[in-house]
Amino acid sequence: MFIVVGVTGGIAAYKSVHLVRRFVRAGHDVHVIPTDDALRFVGLTTWEAISRNPVTTSVHDDVARVRHVSLGQAADLVVVAPATANMLAKMTAGLADDLLGTTLLATTAPVVVAPAMHTEMWRHAATRANIDILRERGVRIVGPADGELTGGDSGPGRMSEPEEIADAAFAALAPKDLDGWRVVVSAGGTREPIDPVRYLGNRSSGRQGVDVARAAADRGATVTLVLAHAAADPDAEARRHPGIEVVDVGTAQEMQRAVQAVAATADAIVMAAAVSDYRVAAVSASKISKEGQAGRTLDLVQNPDILAELAATRTGRQTIVGFAAETEPDRNRLIERGRAKRERKGADLLVVNEVGWARGFERPDNSVAVIGHEGAVLLEHHGSKREIADALWDAVIATH
């Protein structure tokens, strides 16, 4: 996507560096338009380095390409962060005395605005009226948050965190083609206790499953996310999203019960969690001591196959999607393993997820192949986990 990020003259401009980096890491083409005042807080060189695109601030730059309107025409999304009280007033009045102003008037793309100012300015009747007008025009307002401000003051006016702004941006772009759907997604890595201290686990961060849930919610679905242990960032993003209900679980058996409790009413179930294949046959009530032990053998038993159970007991036109983490380096053998597993499990779609020491788990990107009925390869993609989540929902909708 072509994303324009406008940055105005507030101390919160430093946060927007992280916002731009987030968009770039998600694979988007990002163009920053700082105002002259914004450059007093963060320099032009920083914006160019982070966005990986040249940065101009004047309508008189790059005139041959009619840059003062071409950026707005090309944009899929425009984000203004921070948006000062002055910028909100200019947007309301339709003023276009700089490159950011002309871009905002020239665009038909969704506009997301993250206000940042002192509390008195935010509460002023003029600012409140401007916010109301912008909302009526379809501008999405994110925040501001209530917290510590410049100079030691505290109150509403603090710019929302980059993660929250990015969430709102992606939600603004999402099609509403899952409106009315009920969706269940599992995510994270289960942990099987050995004793009160130790467990059998895996390296899953939960990122891919959380992005699958967020993408569904952004597209209009009502989402239940059955979440095992996940890294801090995806965990927080899942709980922050208004369209997602999070059900916390720890073990494979807990996940089985939680998914079964909500499966019957779901239009689609996506089992993206890294579920442990085995658990310890007898969990010790106290910490197992190594004293006098040169080695130790754990007696393991198989955990339930949640995906196969869901496929066998599906209701109506319910779509069941499984994930399979594989370390097979050969593409043809990888696809064949996916085909065999989809057939064995009975899933409608199987996402073969390439993992390894430095791939898949604990990474912002992923490589997948989606296998459908009769072994057809419906999708092969390498990219951000959010991009893969959206591509997966496209495949689910096409086959539902």
C-alpha positions as CSV (number, residue, x, y, z in Angstrom):
1,M,0.0,0.0,0.0
2,F,1.0,3.6,-0.6
3,I,0.8,5.3,2.8
4,V,1.3,9.0,3.4
5,V,2.3,10.0,6.9
6,G,1.9,13.7,7.8
7,V,3.9,14.9,10.8
8,T,3.1,18.3,12.4
9,G,5.0,20.4,14.9
10,G,4.7,18.7,18.3
11,I,7.1,16.9,20.6
12,A,5.2,13.7,19.9
13,A,6.8,13.7,16.4
14,Y,9.5,11.4,17.8
15,K,6.8,8.7,18.3
16,S,5.9,8.9,14.6
17,V,9.4,7.6,13.7
18,H,8.3,4.3,15.3
19,L,4.9,4.5,13.4
20,V,6.6,4.9,10.1
21,R,9.0,2.1,10.8
22,R,6.1,-0.1,11.7
23,F,4.4,0.6,8.3
24,V,7.7,0.0,6.4
25,R,8.3,-3.3,8.2
26,A,4.8,-4.4,7.3
27,G,5.9,-4.0,3.6
28,H,4.2,-0.7,2.7
29,D,5.5,2.1,0.6
30,V,5.6,5.0,3.0
31,H,6.0,8.7,2.2
32,V,6.5,11.2,5.0
33,I,5.3,14.8,4.8
34,P,6.6,16.8,7.7
35,T,5.7,20.4,8.2
36,D,8.4,23.0,8.7
37,D,7.7,23.0,12.4
38,A,7.9,19.2,12.6
39,L,11.4,19.3,11.3
40,R,12.4,21.3,14.4
41,F,11.7,18.1,16.4
42,V,12.8,15.3,14.0
43,G,15.1,16.1,11.0
44,L,14.5,15.4,7.3
45,T,17.4,12.9,7.2
46,T,15.7,10.7,9.9
47,W,12.5,10.7,7.9
48,E,14.2,9.7,4.7
49,A,16.2,7.0,6.4
50,I,13.2,5.4,8.2
51,S,10.7,5.7,5.3
52,R,13.3,4.7,2.6
53,N,11.8,7.5,0.4
54,P,12.8,11.1,-0.4
55,V,11.1,13.7,1.7
56,T,10.0,17.1,0.6
57,T,8.1,19.8,2.5
58,S,7.2,22.4,-0.1
59,V,4.7,22.6,-2.9
60,H,7.5,24.1,-5.0
61,D,9.6,20.9,-4.8
62,D,9.4,18.3,-7.6
63,V,6.9,20.6,-9.5
64,A,7.2,18.5,-12.8
65,R,5.4,15.6,-11.0
66,V,2.8,18.0,-9.6
67,R,3.8,16.6,-6.2
68,H,1.4,18.9,-4.3
69,V,-1.5,16.8,-5.5
70,S,0.1,13.6,-6.8
71,L,0.9,12.3,-3.3
72,G,-2.7,12.6,-2.3
73,Q,-4.0,11.0,-5.5
74,A,-1.6,8.0,-5.1
75,A,-2.3,7.4,-1.4
76,D,-4.2,4.4,-0.2
77,L,-4.1,5.9,3.3
78,V,-3.1,9.2,4.9
79,V,-2.2,9.3,8.6
80,V,-1.5,12.6,10.4
81,A,0.5,11.9,13.6
82,P,0.9,14.0,15.6
83,A,-1.9,16.3,14.7
84,T,-1.6,19.6,16.6
85,A,-4.6,21.8,17.4
86,N,-3.4,24.1,14.6
87,M,-3.4,21.2,12.1
88,L,-6.9,20.2,13.1
89,A,-8.2,23.7,12.6
90,K,-6.5,23.9,9.2
91,M,-8.0,20.6,8.1
92,T,-11.5,21.7,9.2
93,A,-11.2,25.0,7.3
94,G,-9.6,23.2,4.2
95,L,-6.5,25.3,4.3
96,A,-3.7,24.2,2.0
97,D,-0.7,26.5,2.6
98,D,1.8,23.7,2.6
99,L,2.5,20.2,1.1
100,L,0.6,18.4,3.8
101,G,-2.5,20.6,3.4
102,T,-2.6,20.2,-0.4
103,T,-2.2,16.4,0.0
104,L,-5.1,16.2,2.4
105,L,-7.3,18.1,0.0
106,A,-6.3,16.1,-3.0
107,T,-6.8,12.6,-1.5
108,T,-9.9,10.4,-1.5
109,A,-8.2,7.8,0.6
110,P,-9.1,7.1,4.3
111,V,-7.6,9.6,6.7
112,V,-6.5,8.7,10.2
113,V,-5.6,11.5,12.6
114,A,-3.8,11.2,16.0
115,P,-4.2,14.4,18.0
116,A,-1.5,15.6,20.4
117,M,-1.7,18.8,22.5
118,H,-2.0,20.0,26.0
119,T,-5.2,19.3,27.9
120,E,-6.5,22.8,27.8
121,M,-6.1,23.0,24.0
122,W,-7.8,19.6,23.6
123,R,-10.7,20.6,25.8
124,H,-11.2,24.0,24.1
125,A,-14.6,24.5,22.4
126,A,-12.9,25.3,19.1
127,T,-10.9,22.0,19.1
128,R,-13.9,20.0,20.1
129,A,-16.0,21.5,17.3
130,N,-13.2,20.8,14.8
131,I,-13.0,17.2,15.9
132,D,-16.8,16.8,15.5
133,I,-16.6,18.2,12.0
134,L,-13.7,16.0,10.9
135,R,-15.5,12.9,12.3
136,E,-18.6,13.9,10.3
137,R,-16.5,14.0,7.2
138,G,-15.3,10.5,7.8
139,V,-11.9,11.2,9.3
140,R,-10.9,8.5,11.9
141,I,-9.7,10.0,15.2
142,V,-7.3,8.0,17.3
143,G,-7.0,9.2,20.9
144,P,-5.6,11.2,22.4
145,A,-4.6,9.3,25.5
146,D,-4.6,10.5,29.1
147,G,-1.1,10.7,30.5
148,E,2.0,12.7,31.1
149,L,2.5,15.7,28.8
150,T,5.4,18.0,28.1
151,G,6.4,20.3,31.0
152,G,5.2,17.9,33.7
153,D,1.5,18.4,33.0
154,S,-0.8,15.4,32.9
155,G,-4.2,14.8,31.4
156,P,-5.9,14.0,28.0
157,G,-3.9,15.2,25.1
158,R,-1.0,12.7,24.9
159,M,-0.6,11.1,21.4
160,S,-1.7,7.5,21.2
161,E,1.0,4.9,20.9
162,P,2.3,4.0,17.4
163,E,0.8,0.5,17.7
164,E,-2.7,1.8,18.4
165,I,-2.4,4.3,15.5
166,A,-1.2,1.5,13.2
167,D,-4.1,-0.7,14.3
168,A,-6.6,2.0,13.4
169,A,-4.9,2.6,10.1
170,F,-5.2,-1.1,9.1
171,A,-8.8,-1.2,10.2
172,A,-9.6,1.8,8.1
173,L,-8.3,0.0,5.0
174,A,-9.9,-3.4,5.6
175,P,-12.8,-4.4,3.4
176,K,-15.9,-5.4,5.4
177,D,-16.4,-8.7,3.6
178,L,-16.6,-10.6,6.8
179,D,-19.4,-8.5,8.2
180,G,-21.8,-10.8,10.0
181,W,-19.3,-13.7,10.3
182,R,-18.5,-15.4,13.6
183,V,-14.9,-16.5,13.7
184,V,-12.8,-18.5,16.1
185,V,-9.0,-18.3,15.9
186,S,-6.4,-20.0,18.1
187,A,-3.0,-18.5,18.6
188,G,0.2,-18.8,20.7
189,G,2.1,-21.7,22.0
190,T,0.6,-24.2,24.5
191,R,2.7,-25.3,27.5
192,E,2.5,-28.7,29.1
193,P,3.6,-28.7,32.7
194,I,6.3,-31.1,33.9
195,D,6.2,-29.8,37.5
196,P,5.3,-26.5,39.1
197,V,8.4,-24.9,37.5
198,R,9.1,-26.6,34.2
199,Y,7.1,-27.2,31.0
200,L,7.2,-28.5,27.5
201,G,6.7,-25.7,25.1
202,N,7.7,-24.1,21.8
203,R,8.9,-20.9,20.3
204,S,5.7,-19.5,19.0
205,S,5.2,-15.8,19.6
206,G,1.5,-15.9,18.7
207,R,2.0,-13.1,16.1
208,Q,0.6,-15.0,13.1
209,G,-2.5,-16.1,14.9
210,V,-3.2,-12.7,16.4
211,D,-2.8,-11.1,13.0
212,V,-5.3,-13.6,11.6
213,A,-7.7,-12.6,14.4
214,R,-7.1,-8.8,13.9
215,A,-7.5,-9.1,10.2
216,A,-10.9,-10.8,10.6
217,A,-12.1,-8.3,13.1
218,D,-11.0,-5.4,10.9
219,R,-13.0,-6.9,8.1
220,G,-16.2,-7.0,10.1
221,A,-16.2,-10.4,11.8
222,T,-17.0,-11.1,15.5
223,V,-13.9,-12.9,16.7
224,T,-13.2,-15.2,19.6
225,L,-9.4,-15.6,20.0
226,V,-8.4,-18.6,22.1
227,L,-4.9,-17.5,23.1
228,A,-2.2,-19.6,24.6
229,H,1.1,-18.1,25.7
230,A,2.1,-15.2,23.4
231,A,4.8,-12.5,23.3
232,A,4.0,-9.2,24.9
233,D,3.3,-7.2,21.7
234,P,0.8,-9.5,20.0
235,D,-0.9,-10.3,23.3
236,A,-1.4,-6.5,24.0
237,E,-2.7,-5.9,20.4
238,A,-5.2,-8.7,20.7
239,R,-6.6,-7.4,24.0
240,R,-6.7,-3.8,22.7
241,H,-8.8,-4.6,19.6
242,P,-12.6,-3.9,20.2
243,G,-13.7,-6.6,17.8
244,I,-11.8,-9.5,19.5
245,E,-12.8,-11.4,22.7
246,V,-9.8,-13.2,24.1
247,V,-10.1,-16.5,25.9
248,D,-6.9,-17.4,27.8
249,V,-5.6,-21.0,27.9
250,G,-2.4,-22.7,28.9
251,T,-2.3,-26.3,27.7
252,A,-3.5,-28.2,24.7
253,Q,-6.4,-29.8,26.6
254,E,-7.5,-26.3,27.9
255,M,-7.4,-25.1,24.3
256,Q,-9.5,-28.1,23.1
257,R,-12.2,-27.3,25.7
258,A,-12.2,-23.5,24.9
259,V,-12.4,-24.0,21.2
260,Q,-15.1,-26.6,21.4
261,A,-17.2,-24.3,23.6
262,V,-17.5,-21.7,20.8
263,A,-17.0,-23.8,17.7
264,A,-20.6,-24.7,17.0
265,T,-21.7,-21.2,16.1
266,A,-18.6,-20.2,14.1
267,D,-18.6,-19.7,10.3
268,A,-14.9,-20.2,10.2
269,I,-12.3,-21.7,12.6
270,V,-8.6,-21.0,12.1
271,M,-6.3,-23.2,14.2
272,A,-3.1,-21.1,14.0
273,A,-1.8,-22.0,17.5
274,A,1.3,-24.1,17.9
275,V,-0.3,-26.9,19.9
276,S,2.0,-29.3,21.7
277,D,1.7,-32.9,20.3
278,Y,2.5,-34.5,23.6
279,R,2.1,-33.9,27.4
280,V,3.7,-35.5,30.4
281,A,1.8,-38.6,31.5
282,A,2.1,-37.6,35.2
283,V,2.8,-34.1,36.3
284,S,4.8,-33.8,39.5
285,A,3.2,-31.9,42.3
286,S,6.6,-30.6,43.4
287,K,9.8,-29.5,41.6
288,I,11.7,-32.5,40.3
289,S,15.2,-32.6,41.8
290,K,18.2,-33.5,39.8
291,E,20.2,-34.6,42.8
292,G,21.6,-38.1,42.3
293,Q,20.2,-38.2,38.7
294,A,22.6,-38.5,35.8
295,G,19.6,-38.4,33.4
296,R,15.9,-38.6,33.4
297,T,13.2,-40.0,31.1
298,L,9.8,-38.3,30.7
299,D,6.8,-40.5,29.9
300,L,4.8,-38.6,27.3
301,V,1.3,-39.2,26.0
302,Q,-0.4,-37.7,22.9
303,N,-2.5,-34.6,23.2
304,P,-5.9,-34.5,21.4
305,D,-5.9,-33.6,17.7
306,I,-8.1,-30.5,18.0
307,L,-8.0,-29.7,14.2
308,A,-9.1,-33.2,13.2
309,E,-11.9,-33.2,15.8
310,L,-13.2,-29.9,14.6
311,A,-13.2,-31.1,11.0
312,A,-15.0,-34.3,11.9
313,T,-17.8,-32.5,13.9
314,R,-18.2,-29.3,11.7
315,T,-21.6,-27.8,11.3
316,G,-23.2,-26.5,8.2
317,R,-20.9,-24.6,5.8
318,Q,-18.3,-24.1,8.4
319,T,-14.8,-23.6,7.1
320,I,-12.0,-25.2,9.0
321,V,-8.4,-24.0,8.5
322,G,-5.3,-25.6,10.0
323,F,-1.7,-24.6,10.3
324,A,1.3,-26.9,9.9
325,A,4.7,-25.8,11.0
326,E,7.3,-27.6,8.9
327,T,11.1,-27.5,8.6
328,E,11.3,-29.3,5.2
329,P,13.6,-27.2,3.0
330,D,12.5,-28.7,-0.4
331,R,9.5,-26.9,-1.8
332,N,8.0,-29.9,-3.5
333,R,8.3,-32.2,-0.5
334,L,6.9,-29.4,1.7
335,I,3.8,-29.1,-0.5
336,E,3.3,-32.9,-0.5
337,R,3.5,-33.0,3.3
338,G,0.9,-30.2,3.4
339,R,-1.4,-32.1,1.1
340,A,-1.1,-35.3,3.1
341,K,-1.7,-33.5,6.4
342,R,-4.8,-31.6,5.0
343,E,-6.3,-34.9,3.8
344,R,-5.5,-36.7,7.1
345,K,-6.9,-33.9,9.3
346,G,-10.0,-33.2,7.1
347,A,-9.5,-29.4,7.0
348,D,-10.8,-27.3,4.2
349,L,-7.6,-25.3,4.0
350,L,-4.1,-26.1,5.4
351,V,-1.5,-23.4,5.8
352,V,2.0,-24.9,5.5
353,N,4.2,-22.6,7.6
354,E,7.9,-22.7,7.0
355,V,9.8,-22.6,10.3
356,G,13.4,-23.1,11.4
357,W,16.0,-21.6,13.7
358,A,15.7,-18.2,12.0
359,R,12.4,-18.5,10.2
360,G,8.7,-18.4,11.1
361,F,8.7,-18.4,14.9
362,E,9.6,-15.1,16.6
363,R,9.9,-13.3,13.3
364,P,7.8,-10.4,11.8
365,D,7.5,-12.1,8.5
366,N,6.5,-15.6,7.3
367,S,6.5,-17.9,4.3
368,V,3.4,-20.0,3.7
369,A,1.6,-22.2,1.2
370,V,-2.1,-22.6,1.4
371,I,-3.4,-26.1,0.4
372,G,-7.1,-26.5,-0.6
373,H,-9.3,-29.3,-1.7
374,E,-7.8,-32.0,-4.0
375,G,-4.3,-30.7,-3.0
376,A,-4.6,-27.5,-5.0
377,V,-2.0,-24.8,-4.0
378,L,-4.3,-21.8,-3.6
379,L,-1.6,-19.4,-2.4
380,E,2.1,-19.1,-1.8
381,H,3.3,-16.0,-0.1
382,H,6.3,-14.5,1.8
383,G,5.7,-11.3,3.6
384,S,4.6,-9.7,6.8
385,K,2.3,-11.8,9.0
386,R,-0.5,-9.3,8.6
387,E,-0.2,-9.5,4.8
388,I,-0.4,-13.3,5.1
389,A,-3.5,-13.0,7.4
390,D,-5.3,-10.9,4.9
391,A,-4.4,-13.2,2.0
392,L,-5.6,-16.2,4.0
393,W,-9.0,-14.5,4.6
394,D,-9.3,-13.8,0.9
395,A,-8.8,-17.6,0.3
396,V,-11.3,-18.5,3.0
397,I,-14.0,-16.2,1.5
398,A,-13.3,-17.6,-2.0
399,T,-13.8,-21.2,-0.8
400,H,-16.6,-20.7,1.8
